[in-house]
Amino acid sequence: MKMQQTRLCIYPKDVQRITGKSERYGRMLLNKIKAYFGKEEHQFVTVEEFCLYTGIKKDEVILFLAA
């Protein structure tokens, strides 16, 4: 059985596709999420963290990452 490969990290372009907002909004939102979780500037935001912060279900986010 082959596992489906999905990314662990969310990028501004992903936020743009998920929300329909601009890429600039995506960068701003990811910075807010980093501050919320106490991450440093160089650290990535994971799918789990994005889902916890936004309240969007993980399964729905993964659909946008796979497309």
MODELLER restraints for C-alpha pairs under 7 A, 6 or more apart:
rsr = mdl.restraints
at = mdl.atoms
rsr.add(forms.Gaussian(group=physical.xy_distance, feature=features.Distance(at['CA:6:A'], at['CA:66:A']), mean=6.68, stdev=0.5))
rsr.add(forms.Gaussian(group=physical.xy_distance, feature=features.Distance(at['CA:8:A'], at['CA:46:A']), mean=5.38, stdev=0.5))
rsr.add(forms.Gaussian(group=physical.xy_distance, feature=features.Distance(at['CA:8:A'], at['CA:47:A']), mean=5.75, stdev=0.5))
rsr.add(forms.Gaussian(group=physical.xy_distance, feature=features.Distance(at['CA:9:A'], at['CA:44:A']), mean=6.24, stdev=0.5))
rsr.add(forms.Gaussian(group=physical.xy_distance, feature=features.Distance(at['CA:9:A'], at['CA:45:A']), mean=5.61, stdev=0.5))
rsr.add(forms.Gaussian(group=physical.xy_distance, feature=features.Distance(at['CA:9:A'], at['CA:46:A']), mean=4.34, stdev=0.5))
rsr.add(forms.Gaussian(group=physical.xy_distance, feature=features.Distance(at['CA:9:A'], at['CA:47:A']), mean=5.75, stdev=0.5))
rsr.add(forms.Gaussian(group=physical.xy_distance, feature=features.Distance(at['CA:10:A'], at['CA:45:A']), mean=5.79, stdev=0.5))
rsr.add(forms.Gaussian(group=physical.xy_distance, feature=features.Distance(at['CA:10:A'], at['CA:46:A']), mean=5.80, stdev=0.5))
rsr.add(forms.Gaussian(group=physical.xy_distance, feature=features.Distance(at['CA:10:A'], at['CA:47:A']), mean=5.94, stdev=0.5))
rsr.add(forms.Gaussian(group=physical.xy_distance, feature=features.Distance(at['CA:12:A'], at['CA:23:A']), mean=5.56, stdev=0.5))
rsr.add(forms.Gaussian(group=physical.xy_distance, feature=features.Distance(at['CA:12:A'], at['CA:26:A']), mean=4.33, stdev=0.5))
rsr.add(forms.Gaussian(group=physical.xy_distance, feature=features.Distance(at['CA:12:A'], at['CA:27:A']), mean=5.15, stdev=0.5))
rsr.add(forms.Gaussian(group=physical.xy_distance, feature=features.Distance(at['CA:13:A'], at['CA:23:A']), mean=5.76, stdev=0.5))
rsr.add(forms.Gaussian(group=physical.xy_distance, feature=features.Distance(at['CA:13:A'], at['CA:26:A']), mean=6.85, stdev=0.5))
rsr.add(forms.Gaussian(group=physical.xy_distance, feature=features.Distance(at['CA:14:A'], at['CA:65:A']), mean=6.97, stdev=0.5))
rsr.add(forms.Gaussian(group=physical.xy_distance, feature=features.Distance(at['CA:15:A'], at['CA:26:A']), mean=5.05, stdev=0.5))
rsr.add(forms.Gaussian(group=physical.xy_distance, feature=features.Distance(at['CA:16:A'], at['CA:22:A']), mean=5.53, stdev=0.5))
rsr.add(forms.Gaussian(group=physical.xy_distance, feature=features.Distance(at['CA:16:A'], at['CA:23:A']), mean=5.32, stdev=0.5))
rsr.add(forms.Gaussian(group=physical.xy_distance, feature=features.Distance(at['CA:16:A'], at['CA:26:A']), mean=5.78, stdev=0.5))
rsr.add(forms.Gaussian(group=physical.xy_distance, feature=features.Distance(at['CA:18:A'], at['CA:64:A']), mean=6.56, stdev=0.5))
rsr.add(forms.Gaussian(group=physical.xy_distance, feature=features.Distance(at['CA:30:A'], at['CA:45:A']), mean=6.91, stdev=0.5))
rsr.add(forms.Gaussian(group=physical.xy_distance, feature=features.Distance(at['CA:33:A'], at['CA:53:A']), mean=6.76, stdev=0.5))
rsr.add(forms.Gaussian(group=physical.xy_distance, feature=features.Distance(at['CA:34:A'], at['CA:40:A']), mean=6.98, stdev=0.5))
rsr.add(forms.Gaussian(group=physical.xy_distance, feature=features.Distance(at['CA:34:A'], at['CA:45:A']), mean=6.70, stdev=0.5))
rsr.add(forms.Gaussian(group=physical.xy_distance, feature=features.Distance(at['CA:51:A'], at['CA:57:A']), mean=6.14, stdev=0.5))
rsr.add(forms.Gaussian(group=physical.xy_distance, feature=features.Distance(at['CA:51:A'], at['CA:58:A']), mean=5.98, stdev=0.5))
